[in-house]
Amino acid sequence: MAKSPLDRQIQFRFKGALVSAWGHNFDHIHDNVLGLRIARTAFQEYISNALNRLPQFLKRIAKFLMPAYFLPARVVMKTLKPGWQEEFDNETAMYERLRPLQGHRIPEFLGHATHEGSPAILLSHIEGVPSYKQDPSCPMAAEQFEKLVEEALWELTKYGVAYGDTKLDNFLISDGKVKIVDLEVVFEVEPPDYELAVTSHLDHLLGQYRLYLNGCFADFGPS
């Protein structure tokens, strides 16, 4: 797979294996988040493809013995930020709690890794765009965006949690749906408070989105 001119080669450890990849930062704010393309030789690619074609019972054994061969070609690595251990642990716990939503509403949690001595998590790459980086000629209407975000926020309450980091860069538009990334500030909420949690966060995000549609800012992304 071709790499971007902005990519740099890195190595990280994943379940005991040393993995090489080409990576780049998504932006200048989230310097702990890298988009990666796994670097494999032609032979390694052949082995990966062969292992993924195994019957399920054999695949489970192979995945336990050689987990790096089962990583998708594109992944996201999020490294622990200094002083953010609590948020890092919370994000890991929330991926476990929201396992049924992985790959559907949130990224798939692929496992823990180590990069340059720091703990990290590996996540699946979502094909989509941040809601503030759409094609300016045909952005999603506010009413449709509101409907899709509300649907996503209510889906989280099925698992007793609410989303607290309501910024446009955390809500991706993908395949006509809204998908959520960055679970550091997902928190438990009691059923009587579900509606308040959903409506208050929805209103906050929708205000940002209307500003985006009105062209009131050039980059209403990471902050």
C-alpha positions in Angstrom: 0.0 0.0 0.0 1.4 3.4 -1.0 2.5 5.7 1.7 1.9 9.4 2.0 4.9 11.8 1.6 4.2 12.9 5.2 4.5 9.4 6.6 7.4 8.4 8.8 8.5 4.9 9.6 7.9 3.7 13.2 8.0 0.5 15.1 5.8 -0.6 18.0 5.2 -3.7 20.0 1.9 -5.5 19.8 1.4 -8.6 22.0 5.1 -9.4 22.0 5.7 -8.8 18.3 7.7 -6.0 16.8 5.6 -4.3 14.1 6.8 -1.8 11.5 4.5 0.8 10.0 4.3 4.0 8.1 2.5 6.7 10.2 1.4 10.3 10.4 -0.2 12.5 12.9 -3.9 13.3 12.1 -3.3 17.0 13.1 -1.0 19.3 15.1 -3.1 19.1 18.3 -3.5 15.3 18.8 0.2 14.5 18.5 -0.4 11.2 20.5 -2.7 9.8 17.7 -1.1 8.3 14.6 -2.7 6.9 11.5 -0.7 3.8 10.5 -0.2 1.7 7.5 1.3 -1.7 8.5 4.6 -2.3 6.6 4.8 -5.9 5.4 7.1 -7.5 2.9 5.6 -9.5 0.0 6.2 -12.7 2.0 4.6 -11.3 5.2 1.6 -10.2 3.1 1.3 -13.7 1.7 1.5 -15.2 5.2 -1.1 -12.7 6.5 -3.5 -13.5 3.7 -3.1 -17.3 4.1 -3.7 -17.1 7.9 -6.8 -15.0 7.4 -8.2 -17.7 5.1 -7.9 -20.5 7.7 -11.0 -22.1 9.2 -12.2 -20.3 12.3 -10.9 -22.8 14.9 -7.5 -22.7 13.4 -7.6 -19.0 12.9 -8.2 -18.5 16.6 -5.0 -20.5 17.4 -3.0 -18.6 14.8 -4.2 -15.3 16.1 -3.1 -16.2 19.6 0.4 -17.3 18.3 1.0 -14.6 15.6 -1.4 -11.7 16.4 0.5 -9.1 14.3 -0.4 -11.0 11.1 -4.0 -10.3 11.8 -3.8 -6.6 12.1 -5.6 -4.8 9.3 -3.6 -2.8 6.8 -4.6 0.5 8.3 -4.9 1.1 12.0 -4.9 4.0 14.5 -2.5 4.1 17.4 -3.3 6.3 20.4 -0.5 6.7 22.9 -0.9 7.6 26.6 -0.4 11.4 27.1 1.6 12.4 30.2 -0.8 13.0 33.1 -3.7 11.3 31.3 -3.6 7.8 32.9 -7.1 8.0 34.2 -8.6 9.0 30.8 -6.5 6.4 29.1 -7.8 3.7 31.5 -11.3 4.9 31.1 -11.1 4.8 27.3 -9.9 1.2 27.4 -12.7 0.2 29.8 -15.3 1.9 27.6 -14.2 0.0 24.6 -14.7 -3.2 26.5 -18.1 -2.0 27.8 -19.2 -0.9 24.3 -17.9 -4.0 22.6 -21.2 -4.6 20.7 -20.8 -1.2 19.1 -17.3 -1.8 17.8 -17.0 -1.6 14.1 -20.5 -0.2 13.9 -20.7 3.0 15.9 -17.2 3.2 17.3 -13.8 1.9 16.2 -12.8 -1.7 16.8 -10.4 -2.1 19.7 -7.5 -4.2 18.4 -5.4 -4.4 21.6 -2.7 -2.8 23.6 0.7 -1.8 22.2 3.9 0.0 23.3 5.4 2.8 21.3 8.7 4.4 22.3 8.3 3.0 25.8 4.7 4.4 26.3 1.5 2.4 26.5 -0.8 2.7 23.6 -4.0 1.2 22.2 -4.6 0.1 18.6 -7.9 0.9 17.0 -9.4 0.2 13.6 -9.4 2.9 11.0 -12.7 4.4 10.1 -13.3 5.4 6.5 -15.0 8.8 6.9 -14.4 12.5 7.5 -14.7 14.6 10.6 -18.1 16.4 10.5 -16.3 19.8 10.1 -14.2 18.7 7.1 -16.9 17.7 4.6 -16.9 18.8 1.0 -18.0 22.4 1.3 -20.2 22.1 -1.8 -22.5 19.5 -0.3 -22.3 19.3 3.6 -24.9 17.3 5.4 -28.0 19.4 6.4 -28.2 20.4 10.1 -31.5 18.5 10.5 -30.0 15.3 9.1 -26.8 15.7 11.2 -28.9 16.3 14.3 -30.9 13.1 13.7 -27.9 10.9 13.2 -26.0 12.3 16.2 -29.1 11.9 18.4 -29.4 8.3 17.3 -25.7 7.7 18.1 -25.9 9.3 21.6 -29.1 7.3 22.5 -27.4 4.1 21.4 -24.7 4.7 24.0 -27.3 4.9 26.8 -28.3 1.3 26.1 -25.0 0.5 27.8 -25.5 3.0 30.6 -23.0 5.6 29.4 -23.0 9.1 27.9 -20.5 10.9 25.7 -18.9 14.0 27.2 -16.4 15.2 24.6 -18.8 16.8 22.1 -16.5 18.3 19.5 -17.0 18.1 15.8 -13.7 16.3 15.2 -15.0 13.4 17.4 -18.0 12.7 15.2 -17.2 11.2 11.8 -19.5 11.0 8.8 -19.1 7.5 7.4 -21.4 5.6 5.0 -24.3 7.9 5.8 -23.9 7.4 9.5 -22.3 9.3 12.4 -19.5 7.3 14.1 -17.9 8.4 17.3 -14.2 8.3 18.2 -12.2 9.3 21.3 -13.8 7.6 24.3 -11.7 9.2 27.0 -14.6 11.2 28.4 -17.4 8.6 28.1 -19.0 8.3 31.6 -21.6 6.3 33.4 -25.1 7.8 33.7 -28.3 6.7 35.4 -31.4 6.0 33.4 -33.3 9.0 34.8 -30.5 11.2 33.4 -30.3 9.7 29.9 -32.5 12.3 28.2 -30.7 15.3 29.8 -27.3 13.8 28.9 -28.4 13.2 25.3 -30.2 16.6 24.7 -27.6 18.8 26.4 -24.7 17.3 24.5 -26.7 17.2 21.3 -27.5 20.9 21.6 -23.9 21.8 22.3 -22.7 19.9 19.2 -25.4 21.1 17.0 -24.5 24.7 17.8 -21.0 24.0 16.6 -22.3 22.4 13.5 -24.5 25.3 12.6 -21.5 27.6 12.9 -19.7 25.3 10.6 -22.5 25.4 8.0 -22.6 29.2 8.3 -18.9 29.4 7.5 -18.2 31.2 10.8 -14.8 29.5 11.2 -12.1 28.0 9.1 -11.2 25.1 11.3 -13.6 24.2 14.1 -11.7 21.0 14.8 -9.3 20.0 17.6 -9.1 22.3 20.6 
